[in-house]
Amino acid sequence: MNDKFSEIIKECEREEENCLYSSTTLYFWLKSLRKIRTFFIVTPLLLGGYSGVKILASSQLDWIKYLMGIASLLAGILPSIFSALKLDLKIEQVDKAAAIYKILQGKFRRLRNIKSKDMSFENDFNSVIVELENIKSESITPPERFFIKAQNKIAKGDYCSNIDNIKNV
């Protein structure tokens, strides 16, 4: 029975680490998606404003007229692309998943450090595993470059808690 509990504790450690990497990766992806959304909102406004300037329209230079036409076209197309990509839904989905992984990370840590002493440890572990399986079933797959960013940030120790680094004197 003692071996079973020690294996569950090891699994808590693994899943805590997995949740740290997943949430960090998703938060990096979320920042990128928010920047893309800002681009798709601001750019058409700027292009529409540029293409509506009367002084430029009266220009004798053909390339300015072509540039204004392209700006006008892009100002009309970009909102459609934004809508087709469903970025707002993706941002909401990634935001929710990142928060859930961060919460699960804390739950696994508490299971390992505190609840492993309780009689209900195995049941508590199983219920948190069910939560983890539910979020994994959504199949959110961030681009690899965000996982690499997360790896680098975690390796630098940015997510280490100071309390864990204090040595007993």
Number of C-alpha atoms within 10 A of each C-alpha: 6 7 8 10 15 13 12 19 22 13 15 24 18 14 20 24 15 15 22 23 22 23 25 24 24 26 21 17 25 21 13 14 17 14 12 13 16 11 14 19 15 11 16 20 15 14 19 17 14 18 21 15 11 9 7 15 17 10 11 9 10 10 10 15 16 12 14 21 17 14 21 19 15 16 23 15 12 16 16 13 12 16 12 9 11 12 17 13 11 14 18 11 14 20 17 13 20 23 15 18 25 18 15 23 26 15 19 25 17 14 23 22 13 11 18 19 11 10 9 10 17 17 10 16 20 12 11 18 15 11 14 17 11 11 16 13 9 10 8 14 12 16 11 11 12 19 19 13 16 22 15 12 15 15 11 10 9 9 11 11 9 7 7 7 8 8 6 4 3
